[in-house]
Amino acid sequence: MTTQPGKEAAKAGRKTVKSPRRRAREFALQGLYQWRVGGHDEAAIEAHLLDGEGFDKADRDFFIMVFRGVIAQNAALQDQLQSHLDRPFRELSPIEASVLLAGAYELVNCPETPYRVIINEAIELAKGFGGAEGHKYVNGVLDKLASTLRPAEVEARRPRR
């Protein structure tokens, strides 16, 4: 039986090493949260985050792509997500909304990244920054969205009977 390195480290009480992309997603989430809640200028948020502690370990280009991309495509992403939500998008918590927007952005614009990776990363963000059960909601919504946006990829991952 083999276990994943991150899980072994977590069981042993050690911190897992985050990939540059994971760190970029965390910074993008922070920026999107600031943008949604505070209505701050996106350029000011971006500049603040780029100078933030620990950003040197993040994938700068990926952060910029996701942060700017979500803001630029915000209305379209909300429209795509809405049909998979159980309430109006504006009623979601700011963290869940930001995680869902970032996940939807990646599903639409990053076809080279497997949909399961995108969903798993979104789940981890929701676990780390959101409410107790928010990750389950994020998982369900993005899984449904992936079936719509990437039907062939999702179908190929389904177990055969």
C-alpha positions in Angstrom: 0.0 0.0 0.0 1.4 3.4 -1.0 0.4 6.8 0.4 0.8 10.2 -1.1 3.8 12.1 0.2 1.7 15.1 1.4 -0.6 12.8 3.4 2.4 11.1 5.1 3.9 14.5 6.1 0.5 15.6 7.4 0.2 12.4 9.5 3.6 13.0 10.9 2.7 16.5 11.9 5.1 18.1 9.3 4.1 20.8 6.9 3.6 19.8 3.3 5.5 21.7 0.7 3.1 23.7 -1.5 3.7 23.9 -5.2 4.2 27.3 -6.9 0.8 26.9 -8.5 -0.9 26.1 -5.2 0.6 29.2 -3.8 -0.5 31.2 -6.8 -4.0 30.0 -6.4 -4.0 31.0 -2.7 -2.8 34.5 -3.6 -5.4 34.7 -6.4 -8.1 33.7 -3.9 -6.9 36.4 -1.5 -7.0 39.0 -4.2 -10.4 38.0 -5.5 -11.8 38.1 -1.9 -10.4 41.6 -1.5 -11.9 42.6 -4.9 -15.3 41.1 -4.1 -15.7 42.3 -0.5 -13.8 45.6 -0.5 -14.4 46.7 -4.0 -10.7 47.7 -4.2 -8.9 48.6 -7.4 -7.6 45.4 -9.0 -4.3 46.9 -9.9 -3.7 48.0 -6.2 -4.7 44.5 -5.0 -2.4 42.9 -7.5 0.6 45.1 -6.6 0.0 44.5 -2.9 -0.1 40.7 -3.3 3.0 40.7 -5.6 4.9 42.4 -2.9 3.5 40.1 -0.2 5.3 37.8 2.1 5.8 34.4 0.5 4.9 35.5 -3.0 8.4 34.7 -4.3 7.5 31.0 -4.0 4.3 31.4 -6.1 4.0 31.0 -9.9 3.7 34.7 -10.7 2.4 34.3 -14.3 -0.2 31.8 -13.2 -1.4 34.1 -10.4 -1.7 37.0 -12.8 -3.5 34.9 -15.4 -6.1 33.6 -12.9 -6.6 36.9 -10.9 -6.9 39.1 -14.0 -8.8 36.4 -15.9 -11.5 35.9 -13.3 -12.1 39.7 -13.0 -12.2 40.1 -16.8 -14.6 37.1 -17.3 -16.5 37.6 -14.0 -20.0 38.0 -15.5 -19.6 35.0 -17.9 -18.2 32.8 -15.2 -21.1 33.7 -12.9 -23.5 32.8 -15.6 -21.9 29.5 -16.2 -21.9 28.7 -12.5 -25.4 29.9 -11.8 -27.2 26.9 -13.4 -25.3 24.6 -11.0 -26.1 26.6 -7.8 -28.9 26.2 -5.3 -29.2 29.9 -4.7 -28.3 33.2 -6.4 -24.6 33.7 -6.9 -24.7 36.9 -4.8 -25.8 34.9 -1.8 -22.7 32.7 -1.7 -20.0 33.5 0.9 -17.2 35.6 -0.5 -14.8 32.7 -0.1 -17.0 30.1 -1.9 -17.8 32.6 -4.6 -14.1 33.4 -5.2 -13.1 29.7 -5.2 -15.8 28.9 -7.6 -14.9 31.7 -9.9 -11.3 30.7 -10.0 -12.1 27.0 -10.5 -14.6 27.9 -13.3 -11.9 30.2 -14.9 -9.4 27.3 -14.9 -12.0 24.8 -16.3 -12.7 27.2 -19.2 -9.3 28.5 -19.9 -6.8 25.9 -18.8 -7.6 22.8 -20.9 -4.1 21.4 -20.3 -4.9 21.0 -16.6 -7.0 18.0 -15.9 -10.4 18.9 -14.5 -9.9 16.7 -11.4 -6.8 18.7 -10.5 -8.7 21.9 -10.8 -11.5 20.6 -8.6 -9.1 19.2 -6.0 -7.2 22.4 -5.8 -10.5 24.3 -5.4 -11.5 21.9 -2.6 -8.2 22.5 -0.8 -8.7 26.3 -1.1 -12.2 26.0 0.3 -11.0 23.8 3.2 -8.1 26.1 4.0 -10.0 29.4 3.8 -13.7 28.7 3.8 -16.4 27.5 6.1 -16.6 24.0 7.6 -18.6 22.4 4.8 -17.9 24.8 2.0 -15.5 22.4 0.3 -18.3 19.9 -0.3 -20.4 22.6 -2.0 -17.5 23.7 -4.1 -16.8 20.1 -5.1 -20.4 19.5 -6.2 -20.8 22.7 -8.2 -17.4 22.4 -10.0 -18.0 18.7 -10.7 -21.3 19.6 -12.4 -19.7 22.5 -14.3 -16.9 20.2 -15.5 -19.5 17.8 -16.9 -20.9 20.7 -18.9 -17.6 22.2 -20.0 -15.5 19.1 -20.5 -17.9 16.3 -21.2 -15.4 14.0 -23.0 -12.8 14.3 -20.3 -15.3 13.7 -17.5 -16.8 10.7 -19.4 -13.4 9.2 -20.0 -12.7 9.3 -16.2 -16.0 7.5 -15.3 -15.6 3.8 -14.3 -16.7 1.3 -17.0 -19.3 -1.3 -16.0 
